């Protein structure tokens, strides 16, 4: 079973949209797929699937009210089953270690070709552990500075979680990591390659164990809510930061443009690839699903080679150019056939103007912080 946890460092980047529609696309390829809603405390995948309500879910399983197999729900989509989360059970987002192990054990025992896991936003230990049950989780981000930064911080926290798992307790490496971790103001300033050199000096055995584990960590990237093909360079910027400062790499699965029809589909409680299979979002989802299926057929041991990783970014750039032209043609087609009114178009432009204004405010805030940091550096 191929496990694909889908995460983000920030909410509102379209993670649940991608998880739901990707699961349906893989099921349409005649794969047995299970979609699990592990955004515990904020579960909403049932809405994307068109389900009005769910009677039981992960919370009822963990409370002992129902067996795990009883919470797995059939959907209206052939080949796709669904495991609901629970947003109404107090404390469900903060599982104990025993509850978490019990849940993961049952997830790993599922009979499926693919397990798609929609995770909550943020970098809590539980979210990290769900993300790391697979070697190739998916990070979803948008081109905004805040989203890119949060994606980077998510991956950095994943690295620290892998270190804690790799370093034996009471080892020199574990103690040293604990000392650094206690200095919460210092933890995000750590330059991972230099930190690892220190670990290699003081505890070579732990260092070697970590390098073996990290060699199997090959996360994917999806750039969502694209407006302009020029913004594909944000993926490259994230990759360069991850390579330089975290000493890992990212494979690019592709880009997905914004599409006003997504909200219409969601309000209709119909997944976008069923509501409008030829929409710009749907085409992006299908293309990513095809890449995942291709990766399955080409799967081999060891980390992916650098040439393949480089090509994934070049391909994503080409797809962004093609999709941008398709988006323009698509909007024109919707206007002519009456599916998209002038009012809808005006509303879309207003929304984009509002988002542009938000981006300007974010940029100004980051510039002020940068200037303040430089001034403090000079005065120190």
BABA-260259 format. One record per residue (C-alpha): x negated, y, z negated; residue in three letters; residue number from 1. Coordinates in pm, 1 decimal, padded with zeros to 6 digits. Layout:
BABA-260259
<<X Y Z> "Ala" NUM>
...
//
This chain:
BABA-260259
<<00000.0 00000.0 00000.0> "Unk" 1>
<<-00132.6 00341.8 00099.3> "Unk" 2>
<<-00071.7 00600.3 -00174.5> "Unk" 3>
<<-00044.1 00968.3 -00081.5> "Unk" 4>
<<-00002.0 01202.2 -00379.7> "Unk" 5>
<<00090.5 01551.7 -00259.0> "Unk" 6>
<<-00024.5 01837.4 -00481.5> "Unk" 7>
<<-00097.9 02207.4 -00493.5> "Unk" 8>
<<-00256.9 02440.1 -00740.6> "Unk" 9>
<<00037.8 02677.5 -00703.0> "Unk" 10>
<<00414.8 02649.6 -00674.4> "Unk" 11>
<<00612.1 02770.7 -00375.7> "Unk" 12>
<<00376.5 02641.8 -00104.7> "Unk" 13>
<<00623.7 02391.9 00046.0> "Unk" 14>
<<00490.7 02076.7 -00119.1> "Unk" 15>
<<00831.8 01910.7 -00167.4> "Unk" 16>
<<00937.7 01995.7 00189.6> "Unk" 17>
<<00628.2 01820.6 00325.6> "Unk" 18>
<<00658.3 01519.8 00091.9> "Unk" 19>
<<01022.8 01456.5 00185.2> "Unk" 20>
<<00996.1 01500.3 00559.3> "Unk" 21>
<<00664.0 01316.8 00584.2> "Unk" 22>
<<00819.6 01019.2 00403.2> "Unk" 23>
<<01108.0 01016.1 00652.7> "Unk" 24>
<<00870.3 01045.2 00949.7> "Unk" 25>
<<00667.6 00746.0 00827.6> "Unk" 26>
<<00987.4 00547.0 00770.5> "Unk" 27>
<<01094.5 00626.6 01127.9> "Unk" 28>
<<00765.8 00464.8 01236.5> "Unk" 29>
<<00907.1 00141.7 01089.1> "Unk" 30>
<<00704.3 00158.9 00769.8> "Unk" 31>
<<00840.0 00067.6 00427.6> "Unk" 32>
<<00817.3 00394.8 00235.5> "Unk" 33>
<<00886.9 00492.2 -00125.2> "Unk" 34>
<<00912.7 00860.7 -00213.6> "Unk" 35>
<<00857.6 00932.9 -00584.2> "Unk" 36>
<<00945.9 01265.0 -00747.1> "Unk" 37>
<<00680.0 01316.1 -01013.7> "Unk" 38>
<<00739.8 01689.2 -01041.1> "Unk" 39>
<<00871.6 01600.5 -01385.7> "Unk" 40>
<<01058.8 01881.8 -01549.5> "Unk" 41>
<<01129.6 02045.4 -01214.3> "Unk" 42>
<<01254.2 01756.1 -01003.5> "Unk" 43>
<<01436.3 01862.0 -00687.4> "Unk" 44>
<<01347.9 01608.9 -00415.9> "Unk" 45>
<<01702.9 01468.5 -00427.5> "Unk" 46>
<<01824.6 01801.2 -00287.1> "Unk" 47>
<<01587.0 01774.8 00010.2> "Unk" 48>
<<01720.2 01422.8 00074.1> "Unk" 49>
<<02080.7 01544.0 00065.5> "Unk" 50>
<<02168.4 01364.4 -00258.1> "Unk" 51>
<<02417.5 01556.8 -00470.7> "Unk" 52>
<<02303.1 01407.4 -00799.3> "Unk" 53>
<<02110.1 01114.6 -00941.0> "Unk" 54>
<<02233.4 00914.5 -01237.9> "Unk" 55>
<<01897.3 00779.4 -01348.9> "Unk" 56>
<<01530.4 00836.1 -01291.5> "Unk" 57>
<<01184.0 00817.7 -01443.5> "Unk" 58>
<<01309.0 00960.6 -01773.1> "Unk" 59>
<<01572.4 00688.6 -01820.8> "Unk" 60>
<<01308.4 00425.3 -01734.3> "Unk" 61>
<<01054.0 00558.8 -01984.7> "Unk" 62>
<<01318.0 00591.3 -02255.2> "Unk" 63>
<<01396.0 00219.5 -02213.5> "Unk" 64>
<<01748.3 00278.5 -02083.6> "Unk" 65>
<<01682.1 00109.5 -01748.9> "Unk" 66>
<<01429.4 -00118.0 -01584.0> "Unk" 67>
<<01199.6 00037.4 -01325.3> "Unk" 68>
<<01350.5 -00148.6 -01027.4> "Unk" 69>
<<01693.1 -00011.8 -01120.8> "Unk" 70>
<<01587.4 00352.7 -01077.8> "Unk" 71>
<<01465.9 00295.0 -00720.5> "Unk" 72>
<<01740.1 00432.5 -00496.9> "Unk" 73>
<<01818.9 00352.3 -00135.8> "Unk" 74>
<<01858.5 00653.3 00092.7> "Unk" 75>
<<02048.0 00723.1 00414.1> "Unk" 76>
<<01718.7 00687.0 00602.7> "Unk" 77>
<<01618.2 00337.4 00713.4> "Unk" 78>
<<01299.7 00218.3 00547.3> "Unk" 79>
<<01294.3 00493.1 00282.9> "Unk" 80>
<<01359.8 00439.2 -00088.1> "Unk" 81>
<<01350.9 00707.7 -00354.9> "Unk" 82>
<<01242.7 00727.2 -00719.6> "Unk" 83>
<<01405.6 01032.2 -00883.0> "Unk" 84>
<<01239.9 01237.8 -01152.5> "Unk" 85>
<<01427.0 01380.9 -01447.7> "Unk" 86>
<<01452.5 01755.2 -01500.4> "Unk" 87>
<<01702.1 01736.9 -01786.2> "Unk" 88>
<<01522.7 01515.1 -02038.0> "Unk" 89>
<<01330.0 01730.2 -02289.9> "Unk" 90>
<<00952.9 01678.7 -02279.2> "Unk" 91>
<<00960.3 01462.9 -01966.6> "Unk" 92>
<<00679.3 01665.2 -01808.2> "Unk" 93>
<<00447.9 01592.0 -02102.8> "Unk" 94>
<<00423.6 01213.3 -02101.4> "Unk" 95>
<<00216.7 01031.7 -02361.4> "Unk" 96>
<<-00085.5 00830.4 -02249.3> "Unk" 97>
<<00109.7 00504.9 -02294.8> "Unk" 98>
<<00407.7 00635.2 -02094.7> "Unk" 99>
<<00178.9 00754.7 -01816.7> "Unk" 100>
<<00000.6 00418.3 -01793.8> "Unk" 101>
<<00334.9 00237.6 -01788.0> "Unk" 102>
<<00461.1 00458.9 -01505.7> "Unk" 103>
<<00142.7 00428.9 -01297.2> "Unk" 104>
<<00135.4 00049.3 -01344.3> "Unk" 105>
<<00489.5 00018.5 -01203.3> "Unk" 106>
<<00416.9 00257.0 -00915.1> "Unk" 107>
<<00110.6 00056.6 -00812.0> "Unk" 108>
<<00317.1 -00265.4 -00812.0> "Unk" 109>
<<00572.9 -00136.4 -00558.2> "Unk" 110>
<<00635.7 -00334.9 -00241.7> "Unk" 111>
<<00581.8 -00069.1 00025.8> "Unk" 112>
<<00351.1 00034.7 00307.1> "Unk" 113>
<<00338.7 00393.0 00182.0> "Unk" 114>
<<00402.6 00555.8 -00153.6> "Unk" 115>
<<00448.5 00932.9 -00120.7> "Unk" 116>
<<00426.1 01112.6 -00456.4> "Unk" 117>
<<00548.3 01469.6 -00496.1> "Unk" 118>
<<00358.3 01623.0 -00788.2> "Unk" 119>
<<00426.3 01933.6 -00990.0> "Unk" 120>
<<00222.0 02248.9 -00946.9> "Unk" 121>
<<-00070.6 02315.6 -01176.1> "Unk" 122>
<<-00371.3 02128.6 -01312.6> "Unk" 123>
<<-00251.8 01946.6 -01622.9> "Unk" 124>
<<-00418.8 01615.6 -01715.9> "Unk" 125>
<<-00108.6 01419.3 -01615.3> "Unk" 126>
<<-00088.9 01579.1 -01270.2> "Unk" 127>
<<-00461.7 01516.6 -01219.3> "Unk" 128>
<<-00426.7 01151.6 -01316.7> "Unk" 129>
<<-00134.8 01096.9 -01077.6> "Unk" 130>
<<-00332.4 01266.8 -00800.1> "Unk" 131>
<<-00638.0 01051.9 -00866.7> "Unk" 132>
<<-00463.1 00715.2 -00850.7> "Unk" 133>
<<-00544.0 00742.2 -00478.8> "Unk" 134>
<<-00874.9 00829.2 -00316.5> "Unk" 135>
<<-00707.7 01043.4 -00049.5> "Unk" 136>
<<-00448.7 01275.9 -00197.6> "Unk" 137>
<<-00309.9 01569.9 -00001.6> "Unk" 138>
<<-00360.1 01933.0 -00105.5> "Unk" 139>
<<-00095.6 02169.7 00033.4> "Unk" 140>
<<-00172.6 02539.7 00048.2> "Unk" 141>
<<-00068.8 02850.9 00237.2> "Unk" 142>
<<-00301.1 03113.7 00390.0> "Unk" 143>
<<-00254.5 03356.8 00099.1> "Unk" 144>
<<-00556.7 03434.6 -00118.4> "Unk" 145>
<<-00383.3 03323.9 -00436.9> "Unk" 146>
<<-00275.7 02988.7 -00289.4> "Unk" 147>
<<-00624.2 02920.5 -00146.7> "Unk" 148>
<<-00785.1 03006.6 -00480.5> "Unk" 149>
<<-00544.7 02778.5 -00667.3> "Unk" 150>
<<-00611.9 02493.7 -00422.9> "Unk" 151>
<<-00983.8 02534.6 -00490.3> "Unk" 152>
<<-00931.4 02537.5 -00867.7> "Unk" 153>
<<-00712.8 02228.2 -00841.3> "Unk" 154>
<<-00995.3 02040.0 -00669.0> "Unk" 155>
<<-01248.5 02169.0 -00922.6> "Unk" 156>
<<-01034.9 02038.1 -01207.3> "Unk" 157>
<<-01003.7 01706.0 -01024.6> "Unk" 158>
<<-01385.4 01685.8 -01016.5> "Unk" 159>
<<-01403.0 01739.1 -01393.6> "Unk" 160>
<<-01136.0 01472.9 -01445.0> "Unk" 161>
<<-01342.2 01228.0 -01237.3> "Unk" 162>
<<-01647.3 01313.6 -01448.2> "Unk" 163>
<<-01462.1 01235.9 -01770.0> "Unk" 164>
<<-01352.7 00901.9 -01624.0> "Unk" 165>
<<-01704.6 00820.3 -01499.0> "Unk" 166>
<<-01906.7 00922.0 -01805.0> "Unk" 167>
<<-01887.5 00660.8 -02084.6> "Unk" 168>
<<-01783.3 00802.1 -02421.1> "Unk" 169>
<<-02077.1 00877.7 -02648.2> "Unk" 170>
<<-02306.6 00898.8 -02343.4> "Unk" 171>
<<-02533.9 01201.8 -02310.2> "Unk" 172>
<<-02342.8 01309.4 -01999.0> "Unk" 173>
<<-02005.9 01291.0 -02179.4> "Unk" 174>
<<-02136.0 01490.5 -02477.2> "Unk" 175>
<<-02290.6 01754.9 -02253.2> "Unk" 176>
<<-01969.9 01788.6 -02051.7> "Unk" 177>
<<-01777.2 01823.7 -02378.4> "Unk" 178>
<<-02001.6 02106.3 -02495.4> "Unk" 179>
<<-01950.5 02294.7 -02170.4> "Unk" 180>
<<-01578.3 02221.3 -02172.7> "Unk" 181>
<<-01546.5 02367.4 -02523.6> "Unk" 182>
<<-01664.1 02701.2 -02383.7> "Unk" 183>
<<-01338.9 02761.6 -02196.2> "Unk" 184>
<<-01461.9 03095.0 -02062.4> "Unk" 185>
<<-01757.9 02918.3 -01899.9> "Unk" 186>
<<-01592.4 02612.1 -01746.2> "Unk" 187>
<<-01472.8 02774.6 -01422.8> "Unk" 188>
<<-01810.4 02943.5 -01372.3> "Unk" 189>
<<-01994.9 02611.3 -01350.7> "Unk" 190>
<<-02180.2 02552.2 -01025.8> "Unk" 191>
<<-02112.6 02180.5 -00982.4> "Unk" 192>
<<-02427.4 02081.3 -00781.9> "Unk" 193>
<<-02655.3 02244.2 -01042.5> "Unk" 194>
<<-02449.8 02092.4 -01326.1> "Unk" 195>
<<-02488.2 01745.9 -01171.7> "Unk" 196>
<<-02864.1 01789.9 -01147.2> "Unk" 197>
<<-02865.3 01849.4 -01522.9> "Unk" 198>
<<-02656.6 01534.0 -01575.2> "Unk" 199>
<<-02902.3 01339.0 -01357.3> "Unk" 200>
<<-03191.5 01454.1 -01578.3> "Unk" 201>
<<-03033.9 01370.1 -01912.7> "Unk" 202>
<<-02829.5 01058.5 -01819.4> "Unk" 203>
<<-02920.4 00893.4 -01489.7> "Unk" 204>
<<-02691.1 00595.3 -01543.1> "Unk" 205>
<<-02380.6 00813.1 -01590.4> "Unk" 206>
<<-02484.5 01024.2 -01294.1> "Unk" 207>
<<-02502.9 00715.8 -01070.3> "Unk" 208>
<<-02162.2 00597.7 -01190.0> "Unk" 209>
<<-02015.7 00938.8 -01106.4> "Unk" 210>
<<-02171.9 00943.6 -00756.9> "Unk" 211>
<<-02020.4 00600.8 -00684.2> "Unk" 212>
<<-01675.0 00720.7 -00788.9> "Unk" 213>
<<-01691.6 01058.1 -00614.4> "Unk" 214>
<<-01802.2 00892.9 -00287.8> "Unk" 215>
<<-01452.1 00741.5 -00266.1> "Unk" 216>
<<-01278.7 01075.9 -00323.6> "Unk" 217>
<<-01167.8 01202.7 00020.0> "Unk" 218>
<<-00882.6 01455.7 -00018.4> "Unk" 219>
<<-00680.2 01585.2 00275.1> "Unk" 220>
<<-00566.7 01941.9 00343.9> "Unk" 221>
<<-00242.2 02074.3 00495.1> "Unk" 222>
<<-00213.2 02446.3 00570.3> "Unk" 223>
<<00156.0 02534.4 00540.5> "Unk" 224>
<<00369.6 02843.6 00610.6> "Unk" 225>
<<00145.4 02971.5 00886.4> "Unk" 226>
<<00244.9 03293.6 01064.4> "Unk" 227>
<<-00049.6 03351.8 01293.8> "Unk" 228>
<<-00307.4 03111.5 01443.7> "Unk" 229>
<<-00580.7 03346.4 01320.5> "Unk" 230>
<<-00497.1 03239.5 00966.5> "Unk" 231>
<<-00632.8 02889.8 01033.3> "Unk" 232>
<<-00972.4 03029.1 00931.8> "Unk" 233>
<<-00846.2 03023.4 00570.8> "Unk" 234>
<<-00870.5 02643.0 00582.9> "Unk" 235>
<<-01231.6 02671.8 00695.6> "Unk" 236>
<<-01306.3 02915.3 00413.3> "Unk" 237>
<<-01159.0 02675.9 00158.6> "Unk" 238>
<<-01360.8 02389.1 00303.4> "Unk" 239>
<<-01686.6 02585.9 00287.3> "Unk" 240>
<<-01623.6 02678.0 -00076.9> "Unk" 241>
<<-01540.9 02318.3 -00165.8> "Unk" 242>
<<-01853.9 02187.7 00008.4> "Unk" 243>
<<-02088.2 02446.0 -00141.9> "Unk" 244>
<<-01954.8 02472.0 -00496.2> "Unk" 245>
<<-01792.5 02132.5 -00559.0> "Unk" 246>
<<-02013.4 01910.0 -00342.2> "Unk" 247>
<<-01717.5 01735.2 -00175.7> "Unk" 248>
<<-01542.9 01773.0 00161.3> "Unk" 249>
<<-01187.0 01806.0 00290.5> "Unk" 250>
<<-01033.7 01652.2 00599.6> "Unk" 251>
<<-00775.7 01874.5 00772.5> "Unk" 252>
<<-00447.6 01696.4 00848.4> "Unk" 253>
<<-00294.6 01994.6 01024.5> "Unk" 254>
<<-00092.3 02313.2 01010.7> "Unk" 255>
<<00278.6 02385.3 00974.9> "Unk" 256>
<<00435.6 02717.2 01072.2> "Unk" 257>
<<00715.5 02895.8 00894.5> "Unk" 258>
<<01058.5 02832.0 01038.2> "Unk" 259>
<<01377.8 03010.4 00932.5> "Unk" 260>
<<01575.3 02693.0 01006.2> "Unk" 261>
<<01424.6 02522.2 00702.0> "Unk" 262>
<<01650.3 02724.3 00468.1> "Unk" 263>
<<01951.1 02646.0 00685.2> "Unk" 264>
<<01867.7 02274.3 00672.4> "Unk" 265>
<<01812.4 02283.5 00295.1> "Unk" 266>
<<02143.9 02459.9 00236.7> "Unk" 267>
<<02305.5 02191.5 00451.6> "Unk" 268>
<<02122.9 01925.4 00245.0> "Unk" 269>
<<01972.3 01773.2 00557.3> "Unk" 270>
<<01595.3 01720.9 00592.4> "Unk" 271>
<<01457.6 01952.2 00860.8> "Unk" 272>
<<01326.5 01669.3 01082.0> "Unk" 273>
<<01680.3 01529.6 01092.1> "Unk" 274>
<<01853.0 01866.6 01116.4> "Unk" 275>
<<01631.7 01987.7 01401.6> "Unk" 276>
<<01373.9 01730.8 01521.0> "Unk" 277>
<<01233.4 01973.0 01781.1> "Unk" 278>
<<01182.8 02258.4 01533.0> "Unk" 279>
<<00832.5 02390.9 01477.2> "Unk" 280>
<<00821.2 02242.6 01123.3> "Unk" 281>
<<00943.7 01902.6 01241.8> "Unk" 282>
<<00682.6 01883.1 01516.7> "Unk" 283>
<<00410.1 01967.2 01264.9> "Unk" 284>
<<00535.1 01697.0 01025.5> "Unk" 285>
<<00551.7 01432.9 01299.7> "Unk" 286>
<<00200.0 01520.1 01411.6> "Unk" 287>
<<00064.9 01481.3 01057.0> "Unk" 288>
<<00249.5 01149.7 01019.5> "Unk" 289>
<<00086.9 01027.2 01343.8> "Unk" 290>
<<-00258.5 01118.6 01207.3> "Unk" 291>
<<-00189.9 00927.5 00884.9> "Unk" 292>
<<-00079.3 00622.8 01083.3> "Unk" 293>
<<-00388.5 00650.0 01299.4> "Unk" 294>
<<-00610.6 00671.6 00990.0> "Unk" 295>
<<-00448.1 00350.9 00865.8> "Unk" 296>
<<-00536.5 00167.6 01186.9> "Unk" 297>
<<-00894.2 00300.7 01178.7> "Unk" 298>
<<-00947.1 00258.1 00805.5> "Unk" 299>
<<-01299.4 00160.5 00709.0> "Unk" 300>
<<-01507.8 00148.4 00394.7> "Unk" 301>
<<-01717.2 00440.1 00278.4> "Unk" 302>
<<-01678.2 00817.2 00309.4> "Unk" 303>
<<-01565.2 00965.7 00638.9> "Unk" 304>
<<-01844.8 01096.2 00859.9> "Unk" 305>
<<-01917.4 01468.7 00896.0> "Unk" 306>
<<-01846.0 01473.4 01270.7> "Unk" 307>
<<-01491.6 01347.2 01215.3> "Unk" 308>
<<-01433.0 01606.4 00943.0> "Unk" 309>
<<-01556.8 01888.4 01168.5> "Unk" 310>
<<-01330.4 01769.4 01449.9> "Unk" 311>
<<-01026.0 01771.9 01219.4> "Unk" 312>
<<-01065.5 02150.6 01174.6> "Unk" 313>
<<-01116.3 02214.1 01546.2> "Unk" 314>
<<-00807.4 02008.8 01628.3> "Unk" 315>
<<-00604.4 02198.8 01365.5> "Unk" 316>
<<-00709.0 02529.9 01525.9> "Unk" 317>
<<-00596.4 02408.9 01870.3> "Unk" 318>
<<-00267.8 02283.2 01727.9> "Unk" 319>
<<-00210.8 02620.7 01562.8> "Unk" 320>
<<-00250.5 02798.7 01898.8> "Unk" 321>
<<-00014.9 02555.6 02072.2> "Unk" 322>
<<00244.0 02576.0 01793.5> "Unk" 323>
<<00232.2 02955.9 01792.3> "Unk" 324>
<<00327.8 02968.8 02158.9> "Unk" 325>
<<00590.7 02701.1 02101.3> "Unk" 326>
<<00730.1 02906.0 01812.5> "Unk" 327>
<<00770.7 03212.7 02035.0> "Unk" 328>
<<00942.3 03004.6 02303.8> "Unk" 329>
<<01155.2 02831.4 02041.4> "Unk" 330>
<<01280.6 03158.4 01886.1> "Unk" 331>
<<01365.8 03289.7 02231.6> "Unk" 332>
<<01555.3 02968.6 02308.0> "Unk" 333>
<<01752.8 02991.0 01980.7> "Unk" 334>
<<01848.1 03350.7 02056.1> "Unk" 335>
<<01971.8 03263.2 02403.8> "Unk" 336>
<<02174.2 02961.8 02293.1> "Unk" 337>
<<02329.0 03150.5 02000.0> "Unk" 338>
<<02190.4 02930.5 01722.0> "Unk" 339>
<<01984.6 03220.8 01590.5> "Unk" 340>
<<02167.8 03550.3 01572.9> "Unk" 341>
<<02005.0 03891.9 01590.0> "Unk" 342>
<<02098.0 03926.7 01224.0> "Unk" 343>
<<01898.0 03610.7 01143.7> "Unk" 344>
<<01602.1 03752.0 01335.2> "Unk" 345>
<<01622.5 04083.8 01150.1> "Unk" 346>
<<01642.1 03899.8 00817.8> "Unk" 347>
<<01336.6 03691.9 00912.1> "Unk" 348>
<<01138.5 04007.4 00997.7> "Unk" 349>
<<01244.2 04169.0 00668.5> "Unk" 350>
<<01128.4 03861.7 00477.9> "Unk" 351>
<<00793.7 03867.7 00656.7> "Unk" 352>
<<00752.6 04239.1 00578.1> "Unk" 353>
<<00822.5 04166.2 00211.5> "Unk" 354>
<<00561.7 03886.4 00211.1> "Unk" 355>
<<00307.3 04112.7 00381.0> "Unk" 356>
<<00365.8 04371.1 00108.3> "Unk" 357>
<<00311.5 04101.6 -00155.3> "Unk" 358>
<<-00014.7 04003.1 00011.5> "Unk" 359>
<<-00131.5 04365.8 00011.3> "Unk" 360>
<<-00057.9 04388.9 -00360.7> "Unk" 361>
<<-00246.6 04062.9 -00424.7> "Unk" 362>
<<-00543.9 04191.2 -00225.4> "Unk" 363>
<<-00548.5 04521.0 -00416.2> "Unk" 364>
<<-00536.4 04333.6 -00747.3> "Unk" 365>
<<-00825.1 04108.1 -00647.1> "Unk" 366>
<<-01028.7 04408.7 -00527.5> "Unk" 367>
<<-00977.7 04583.3 -00864.4> "Unk" 368>
<<-01090.7 04270.5 -01048.4> "Unk" 369>
<<-01396.1 04242.6 -00822.9> "Unk" 370>
<<-01493.3 04607.4 -00875.8> "Unk" 371>
<<-01446.8 04567.9 -01252.5> "Unk" 372>
<<-01662.8 04253.4 -01255.7> "Unk" 373>
<<-01939.2 04428.4 -01056.0> "Unk" 374>
<<-01930.1 04727.6 -01291.0> "Unk" 375>
<<-01950.0 04501.5 -01596.1> "Unk" 376>
<<-02242.3 04318.8 -01433.6> "Unk" 377>
<<-02435.1 04641.9 -01384.5> "Unk" 378>
<<-02365.1 04761.4 -01736.6> "Unk" 379>
<<-02474.7 04430.1 -01892.9> "Unk" 380>
//
